Amino acid sequence: MSSVKGKEKEKDVEVVITTRGDTESLTTYSSSSGERAWLHSADGRTKCLHPPIETHWELPSSGAKKPSSSSSSSFKSLFTFPLTKLRRTKSMQTVLEGPRDPKDAQIVESFRRMLFLEGLLPTKHNDYHTLLRFLRMRDFDMLKSKDVFLNYLKWHEEFGVDMLLKEFKYPEYTEVKKCYPHGYHGVDRHGRPVYIERLGMVDLNKLLQVTTFERFIKYHVSEQEKTLRIRYPACSMAAKRHIASTTSILDVNGVGMSNFSKPARYLFMEIQKIDSSYYPETLHKLFIINAGSGFKMLWKAVKTFLDVRTVAKVQVLGSNYLSVLLEAIDISNLPSFLGGKCTCSDYGGCLMSDRGPWKNPDIVKMIEVISLREEMDSKNDSNNGDVASEDSPSMPKKGDMGNQNDFGFNLAPLDESACAGLDSKYKLALQKINGLEAALGDTKNALKELAQSIIQPKL
């Protein structure tokens, strides 16, 4: 697709691309607000291919501070403010996203109010970006988006996702990794987390000896939640821009029809259903590498079960894949078995390391504190029988923005009444925050006194 420059960039440009092998046509148009495309498949399915979900959410550069040479110093500076006063203005995403696309924001607000008026928007799910994902999933059709969002809420409750995060333990994690090599490793050039699977090395028989399908699916859901709640916010902090999707690599070396047994099909379909139905718009790009003739036959069958928008994000490559991967991912973030320079020898291999910004203790501490504050607010709203909306007390007004620091955190003090009615778990967590705040406060005061003694003129 040719680029559009100058004044022509503001005009809509329509291009039709036909792929003869799959008899699919792709109609795209680009404008000042980003690029969207419509994919028309042979079976009559039509889906809007939206621009990358982060397109409108980079932090503005004007007036922003330049990052220091130390990656952790900028995060430590946040703790010059009392920890109990750290909270999101609306959500972690809102703080880090920066300007929103006006059209998207208007539709999200209309969708939010529709759900709120019908009593269908619990506080903990009243998140701009979550609502945007489900709107994009159904091409901004509010009624269809409402249906899939309500299905998500029902599944979330029935599957017990909240309890899963608190109670689920997976002691077979290491053994599972040995017979199903997979994991997150580093970030791409935009700052998105990189997820890797070595599908050709999966031993399903051994997998079922160390775990069950039910437990593996629970583990998969817990990892998806960790990505939404920790990996994306951590990557956003590290990249200084909003990150909301994943770049994935699927190594299918040696995969053929024999690998797609009945148990394998069941596991694939269950995971695919969960990801597409309840975690939409989280895939940025999928590179399938080392695809031989056997896999290409398999891919033709598999992709019929996938959403056409997902298929459009997939790039199937043979053994000469490295140059394509390096366009998206720096060689330092690629494992050596993919042609990169990383070995993660201290962790037993790259897929065992879970390497990424989400391992930075300063970033994790920030996320934990703010998440705790939101959970406490949500707990209070639930006790009061509230359903969150833009106008509810738990949602700061635009006037509250004046109390933010450079990172967008609201510095308004925590009302003591907010702790009323909380169980011992939340009170204990608050005590821990207060203790950490006091310790940091003593350190800050000591450093301040030392600085004053150094700069004070001697008499």
VOKOLDO-308404 format. One record per residue (C-alpha): z, x, y; residue in three letters; residue number from 0. Coordinates in steps of 0.02 Angstrom, whole numbers. Layout:
VOKOLDO-308404
REC	Z	X	Y	ALA	NUM
...
END
This chain:
VOKOLDO-308404
REC	0	0	0	MET	0
REC	-51	76	165	SER	1
REC	82	99	296	SER	2
REC	77	1	459	VAL	3
REC	116	98	619	LYS	4
REC	145	63	801	GLY	5
REC	122	-113	866	LYS	6
REC	38	-164	705	GLU	7
REC	206	-145	618	LYS	8
REC	266	-304	701	GLU	9
REC	125	-406	627	LYS	10
REC	126	-484	454	ASP	11
REC	9	-396	334	VAL	12
REC	-40	-480	171	GLU	13
REC	-98	-382	20	VAL	14
REC	-145	-450	-151	VAL	15
REC	-131	-333	-301	ILE	16
REC	-193	-382	-473	THR	17
REC	-133	-294	-630	THR	18
REC	-268	-323	-759	ARG	19
REC	-165	-275	-912	GLY	20
REC	-32	-404	-877	ASP	21
REC	-140	-524	-775	THR	22
REC	-12	-531	-637	GLU	23
REC	-46	-540	-451	SER	24
REC	70	-479	-317	LEU	25
REC	59	-550	-143	THR	26
REC	161	-456	-14	THR	27
REC	191	-469	170	TYR	28
REC	285	-351	283	SER	29
REC	363	-385	451	SER	30
REC	489	-312	572	SER	31
REC	628	-388	467	SER	32
REC	576	-302	306	GLY	33
REC	452	-328	166	GLU	34
REC	446	-471	43	ARG	35
REC	326	-506	-99	ALA	36
REC	277	-648	-213	TRP	37
REC	241	-610	-395	LEU	38
REC	127	-732	-485	HIS	39
REC	133	-706	-673	SER	40
REC	10	-764	-805	ALA	41
REC	126	-901	-868	ASP	42
REC	139	-981	-697	GLY	43
REC	306	-908	-644	ARG	44
REC	318	-866	-460	THR	45
REC	462	-768	-384	LYS	46
REC	495	-692	-215	CYS	47
REC	519	-503	-224	LEU	48
REC	642	-469	-85	HIS	49
REC	659	-301	3	PRO	50
REC	800	-188	-59	PRO	51
REC	964	-279	-36	ILE	52
REC	1030	-140	77	GLU	53
REC	880	-149	195	THR	54
REC	972	-235	337	HIS	55
REC	1142	-159	307	TRP	56
REC	1139	23	366	GLU	57
REC	1274	70	488	LEU	58
REC	1205	91	665	PRO	59
REC	1186	273	715	SER	60
REC	1215	248	900	SER	61
REC	1390	295	950	GLY	62
REC	1438	343	774	ALA	63
REC	1535	501	743	LYS	64
REC	1447	642	654	LYS	65
REC	1519	675	481	PRO	66
REC	1624	831	468	SER	67
REC	1590	971	345	SER	68
REC	1735	912	239	SER	69
REC	1692	750	150	SER	70
REC	1874	701	133	SER	71
REC	1930	734	311	SER	72
REC	1847	577	380	SER	73
REC	1937	470	252	PHE	74
REC	2105	555	282	LYS	75
REC	2086	516	466	SER	76
REC	2097	332	423	LEU	77
REC	2277	357	372	PHE	78
REC	2329	395	551	THR	79
REC	2348	205	556	PHE	80
REC	2486	114	461	PRO	81
REC	2426	70	288	LEU	82
REC	2502	-103	294	THR	83
REC	2391	-141	442	LYS	84
REC	2230	-97	353	LEU	85
REC	2129	-250	308	ARG	86
REC	1948	-305	303	ARG	87
REC	1880	-403	448	THR	88
REC	1791	-520	327	LYS	89
REC	1761	-410	178	SER	90
REC	1734	-228	136	MET	91
REC	1548	-260	138	GLN	92
REC	1551	-333	313	THR	93
REC	1640	-179	378	VAL	94
REC	1512	-60	303	LEU	95
REC	1353	-162	314	GLU	96
REC	1327	-153	501	GLY	97
REC	1195	-269	573	PRO	98
REC	1136	-413	465	ARG	99
REC	965	-489	459	ASP	100
REC	982	-641	574	PRO	101
REC	882	-757	461	LYS	102
REC	982	-708	307	ASP	103
REC	1147	-724	401	ALA	104
REC	1102	-898	461	GLN	105
REC	1059	-957	285	ILE	106
REC	1216	-878	212	VAL	107
REC	1323	-965	343	GLU	108
REC	1240	-1133	306	SER	109
REC	1267	-1104	120	PHE	110
REC	1448	-1056	149	ARG	111
REC	1483	-1212	251	ARG	112
REC	1397	-1325	124	MET	113
REC	1507	-1256	-15	LEU	114
REC	1662	-1265	94	PHE	115
REC	1636	-1446	144	LEU	116
REC	1618	-1491	-40	GLU	117
REC	1776	-1393	-84	GLY	118
REC	1679	-1272	-193	LEU	119
REC	1717	-1104	-111	LEU	120
REC	1877	-1019	-171	PRO	121
REC	1943	-886	-53	THR	122
REC	1917	-740	-171	LYS	123
REC	1733	-783	-190	HIS	124
REC	1701	-812	-5	ASN	125
REC	1608	-650	18	ASP	126
REC	1450	-636	123	TYR	127
REC	1362	-521	4	HIS	128
REC	1407	-620	-153	THR	129
REC	1334	-777	-74	LEU	130
REC	1181	-680	-19	LEU	131
REC	1150	-619	-197	ARG	132
REC	1145	-796	-266	PHE	133
REC	1035	-855	-123	LEU	134
REC	911	-715	-157	ARG	135
REC	919	-757	-342	MET	136
REC	844	-928	-304	ARG	137
REC	734	-877	-158	ASP	138
REC	855	-951	-29	PHE	139
REC	842	-1127	-99	ASP	140
REC	1019	-1187	-60	MET	141
REC	1028	-1324	-193	LEU	142
REC	966	-1209	-332	LYS	143
REC	1079	-1070	-268	SER	144
REC	1225	-1190	-271	LYS	145
REC	1192	-1229	-454	ASP	146
REC	1190	-1046	-508	VAL	147
REC	1340	-1005	-400	PHE	148
REC	1442	-1146	-479	LEU	149
REC	1388	-1086	-651	ASN	150
REC	1451	-914	-601	TYR	151
REC	1620	-985	-547	LEU	152
REC	1636	-1082	-710	LYS	153
REC	1593	-930	-815	TRP	154
REC	1710	-820	-712	HIS	155
REC	1854	-937	-750	GLU	156
REC	1812	-969	-934	GLU	157
REC	1779	-785	-973	PHE	158
REC	1942	-740	-888	GLY	159
REC	1869	-602	-780	VAL	160
REC	2023	-585	-669	ASP	161
REC	2140	-570	-818	MET	162
REC	2017	-455	-904	LEU	163
REC	2031	-330	-762	LEU	164
REC	2221	-333	-771	LYS	165
REC	2248	-336	-959	GLU	166
REC	2094	-272	-1051	PHE	167
REC	2113	-100	-1128	LYS	168
REC	1973	-7	-1216	TYR	169
REC	2049	137	-1317	PRO	170
REC	1888	156	-1417	GLU	171
REC	1797	208	-1256	TYR	172
REC	1768	389	-1309	THR	173
REC	1708	344	-1484	GLU	174
REC	1592	210	-1414	VAL	175
REC	1513	338	-1297	LYS	176
REC	1473	449	-1446	LYS	177
REC	1371	317	-1536	CYS	178
REC	1307	230	-1378	TYR	179
REC	1278	366	-1246	PRO	180
REC	1286	284	-1075	HIS	181
REC	1375	301	-909	GLY	182
REC	1369	320	-721	TYR	183
REC	1326	491	-653	HIS	184
REC	1308	534	-469	GLY	185
REC	1203	444	-339	VAL	186
REC	1020	432	-291	ASP	187
REC	949	496	-127	ARG	188
REC	1000	336	-38	HIS	189
REC	1177	345	-103	GLY	190
REC	1166	214	-241	ARG	191
REC	1258	246	-404	PRO	192
REC	1149	308	-547	VAL	193
REC	1173	230	-718	TYR	194
REC	1101	312	-875	ILE	195
REC	1078	253	-1054	GLU	196
REC	1007	354	-1199	ARG	197
REC	947	206	-1301	LEU	198
REC	859	312	-1431	GLY	199
REC	1025	389	-1481	MET	200
REC	1117	224	-1509	VAL	201
REC	1190	207	-1684	ASP	202
REC	1228	22	-1698	LEU	203
REC	1310	36	-1868	ASN	204
REC	1435	165	-1806	LYS	205
REC	1461	64	-1648	LEU	206
REC	1516	-86	-1749	LEU	207
REC	1636	25	-1847	GLN	208
REC	1731	75	-1690	VAL	209
REC	1718	-86	-1590	THR	210
REC	1655	-266	-1599	THR	211
REC	1519	-355	-1501	PHE	212
REC	1652	-462	-1417	GLU	213
REC	1752	-312	-1358	ARG	214
REC	1596	-217	-1305	PHE	215
REC	1539	-364	-1199	ILE	216
REC	1712	-374	-1119	LYS	217
REC	1700	-187	-1084	TYR	218
REC	1529	-213	-1007	HIS	219
REC	1594	-351	-892	VAL	220
REC	1741	-242	-839	SER	221
REC	1618	-103	-794	GLU	222
REC	1512	-224	-693	GLN	223
REC	1666	-280	-598	GLU	224
REC	1717	-99	-568	LYS	225
REC	1544	-66	-496	THR	226
REC	1558	-213	-375	LEU	227
REC	1738	-182	-325	ARG	228
REC	1749	9	-326	ILE	229
REC	1583	99	-353	ARG	230
REC	1481	9	-219	TYR	231
REC	1619	17	-85	PRO	232
REC	1651	201	-127	ALA	233
REC	1466	243	-117	CYS	234
REC	1455	148	47	SER	235
REC	1597	250	121	MET	236
REC	1522	414	61	ALA	237
REC	1345	372	120	ALA	238
REC	1401	290	284	LYS	239
REC	1284	146	243	ARG	240
REC	1298	-11	141	HIS	241
REC	1266	14	-46	ILE	242
REC	1247	-140	-154	ALA	243
REC	1132	-97	-299	SER	244
REC	1109	28	-440	THR	245
REC	971	147	-490	THR	246
REC	960	153	-680	SER	247
REC	877	269	-805	ILE	248
REC	842	213	-983	LEU	249
REC	793	353	-1102	ASP	250
REC	699	271	-1246	VAL	251
REC	646	428	-1338	ASN	252
REC	621	378	-1520	GLY	253
REC	641	191	-1490	VAL	254
REC	524	74	-1585	GLY	255
REC	520	-97	-1666	MET	256
REC	644	-40	-1800	SER	257
REC	778	-19	-1666	ASN	258
REC	765	-202	-1617	PHE	259
REC	860	-274	-1764	SER	260
REC	944	-445	-1762	LYS	261
REC	1115	-374	-1709	PRO	262
REC	1031	-268	-1576	ALA	263
REC	936	-419	-1510	ARG	264
REC	1098	-519	-1501	TYR	265
REC	1189	-384	-1402	LEU	266
REC	1039	-359	-1287	PHE	267
REC	1020	-544	-1252	MET	268
REC	1206	-571	-1218	GLU	269
REC	1216	-426	-1095	ILE	270
REC	1052	-474	-1014	GLN	271
REC	1112	-653	-991	LYS	272
REC	1275	-597	-910	ILE	273
REC	1190	-473	-794	ASP	274
REC	1050	-587	-738	SER	275
REC	1155	-745	-721	SER	276
REC	1318	-680	-650	TYR	277
REC	1276	-512	-570	TYR	278
REC	1107	-547	-488	PRO	279
REC	1020	-429	-369	GLU	280
REC	1120	-276	-422	THR	281
REC	973	-178	-493	LEU	282
REC	875	-76	-368	HIS	283
REC	760	17	-487	LYS	284
REC	750	49	-674	LEU	285
REC	658	202	-738	PHE	286
REC	615	190	-923	ILE	287
REC	574	366	-979	ILE	288
REC	504	447	-1137	ASN	289
REC	415	286	-1179	ALA	290
REC	302	311	-1329	GLY	291
REC	177	193	-1407	SER	292
REC	312	109	-1512	GLY	293
REC	420	67	-1362	PHE	294
REC	271	7	-1260	LYS	295
REC	237	-123	-1395	MET	296
REC	421	-170	-1393	LEU	297
REC	422	-181	-1203	TRP	298
REC	284	-311	-1203	LYS	299
REC	395	-423	-1310	ALA	300
REC	558	-385	-1219	VAL	301
REC	496	-416	-1042	LYS	302
REC	451	-596	-1084	THR	303
REC	638	-630	-1091	PHE	304
REC	669	-550	-922	LEU	305
REC	658	-623	-748	ASP	306
REC	492	-578	-667	VAL	307
REC	585	-505	-517	ARG	308
REC	679	-388	-635	THR	309
REC	518	-336	-721	VAL	310
REC	444	-290	-552	ALA	311
REC	587	-165	-526	LYS	312
REC	548	-74	-689	VAL	313
REC	439	81	-699	GLN	314
REC	391	137	-874	VAL	315
REC	357	324	-890	LEU	316
REC	310	440	-1031	GLY	317
REC	374	616	-1058	SER	318
REC	312	679	-889	ASN	319
REC	443	583	-792	TYR	320
REC	538	719	-699	LEU	321
REC	434	724	-540	SER	322
REC	455	536	-520	VAL	323
REC	643	543	-547	LEU	324
REC	661	684	-421	LEU	325
REC	582	576	-287	GLU	326
REC	728	457	-307	ALA	327
REC	869	570	-365	ILE	328
REC	917	747	-313	ASP	329
REC	910	873	-455	ILE	330
REC	1097	909	-434	SER	331
REC	1135	729	-482	ASN	332
REC	1024	733	-637	LEU	333
REC	1100	787	-804	PRO	334
REC	1022	938	-885	SER	335
REC	959	832	-1031	PHE	336
REC	848	741	-906	LEU	337
REC	785	901	-825	GLY	338
REC	922	913	-693	GLY	339
REC	1051	1048	-658	LYS	340
REC	1214	958	-699	CYS	341
REC	1309	980	-862	THR	342
REC	1484	914	-821	CYS	343
REC	1550	1037	-950	SER	344
REC	1730	1007	-895	ASP	345
REC	1715	824	-946	TYR	346
REC	1628	842	-1113	GLY	347
REC	1457	800	-1042	GLY	348
REC	1381	705	-897	CYS	349
REC	1393	533	-976	LEU	350
REC	1579	558	-1006	MET	351
REC	1619	611	-828	SER	352
REC	1589	450	-729	ASP	353
REC	1550	568	-586	ARG	354
REC	1527	492	-413	GLY	355
REC	1610	451	-245	PRO	356
REC	1719	326	-336	TRP	357
REC	1813	477	-406	LYS	358
REC	1863	536	-231	ASN	359
REC	2051	502	-222	PRO	360
REC	2049	471	-33	ASP	361
REC	1911	341	-49	ILE	362
REC	1995	258	-199	VAL	363
REC	2160	249	-104	LYS	364
REC	2075	161	41	MET	365
REC	1991	35	-75	ILE	366
REC	2152	-1	-169	GLU	367
REC	2252	-33	-11	VAL	368
REC	2123	-149	65	ILE	369
REC	2092	-239	-99	SER	370
REC	2278	-267	-116	LEU	371
REC	2286	-342	57	ARG	372
REC	2143	-460	15	GLU	373
REC	2224	-509	-150	GLU	374
REC	2385	-548	-57	MET	375
REC	2290	-654	70	ASP	376
REC	2199	-743	-70	SER	377
REC	2364	-774	-159	LYS	378
REC	2436	-854	-3	ASN	379
REC	2282	-962	22	ASP	380
REC	2290	-1019	-159	SER	381
REC	2474	-1063	-143	ASN	382
REC	2432	-1165	11	ASN	383
REC	2288	-1251	-77	GLY	384
REC	2162	-1180	46	ASP	385
REC	1979	-1149	17	VAL	386
REC	1919	-1007	127	ALA	387
REC	1791	-1033	261	SER	388
REC	1733	-947	417	GLU	389
REC	1857	-1054	513	ASP	390
REC	2007	-1032	400	SER	391
REC	2156	-928	460	PRO	392
REC	2122	-795	331	SER	393
REC	1950	-765	408	MET	394
REC	1965	-664	570	PRO	395
REC	1874	-732	721	LYS	396
REC	1749	-631	820	LYS	397
REC	1883	-597	948	GLY	398
REC	1981	-500	817	ASP	399
REC	1846	-368	812	MET	400
REC	1924	-282	961	GLY	401
REC	2068	-223	853	ASN	402
REC	1956	-123	737	GLN	403
REC	1950	65	721	ASN	404
REC	1790	166	706	ASP	405
REC	1771	117	524	PHE	406
REC	1784	-69	559	GLY	407
REC	1958	-97	488	PHE	408
REC	2065	-228	573	ASN	409
REC	2223	-148	640	LEU	410
REC	2316	-309	677	ALA	411
REC	2493	-301	607	PRO	412
REC	2535	-394	447	LEU	413
REC	2637	-551	479	ASP	414
REC	2796	-543	373	GLU	415
REC	2772	-726	329	SER	416
REC	2615	-675	234	ALA	417
REC	2728	-604	100	CYS	418
REC	2823	-765	75	ALA	419
REC	2794	-846	-94	GLY	420
REC	2722	-689	-172	LEU	421
REC	2783	-643	-345	ASP	422
REC	2874	-480	-383	SER	423
REC	2713	-389	-423	LYS	424
REC	2644	-410	-249	TYR	425
REC	2810	-375	-165	LYS	426
REC	2826	-214	-265	LEU	427
REC	2649	-164	-216	ALA	428
REC	2691	-196	-34	LEU	429
REC	2846	-88	-50	GLN	430
REC	2738	52	-119	LYS	431
REC	2621	37	30	ILE	432
REC	2769	41	150	ASN	433
REC	2837	195	63	GLY	434
REC	2669	284	72	LEU	435
REC	2653	236	254	GLU	436
REC	2826	307	292	ALA	437
REC	2787	470	203	ALA	438
REC	2623	490	295	LEU	439
REC	2708	444	457	GLY	440
REC	2836	584	438	ASP	441
REC	2697	707	403	THR	442
REC	2599	647	553	LYS	443
REC	2749	663	669	ASN	444
REC	2787	839	605	ALA	445
REC	2609	894	637	LEU	446
REC	2611	815	809	LYS	447
REC	2771	909	856	GLU	448
REC	2697	1071	791	LEU	449
REC	2539	1045	893	ALA	450
REC	2640	1012	1050	GLN	451
REC	2742	1171	1025	SER	452
REC	2582	1271	1009	ILE	453
REC	2493	1204	1162	ILE	454
REC	2649	1194	1274	GLN	455
REC	2644	1333	1406	PRO	456
REC	2782	1458	1384	LYS	457
REC	2907	1464	1527	LEU	458
END
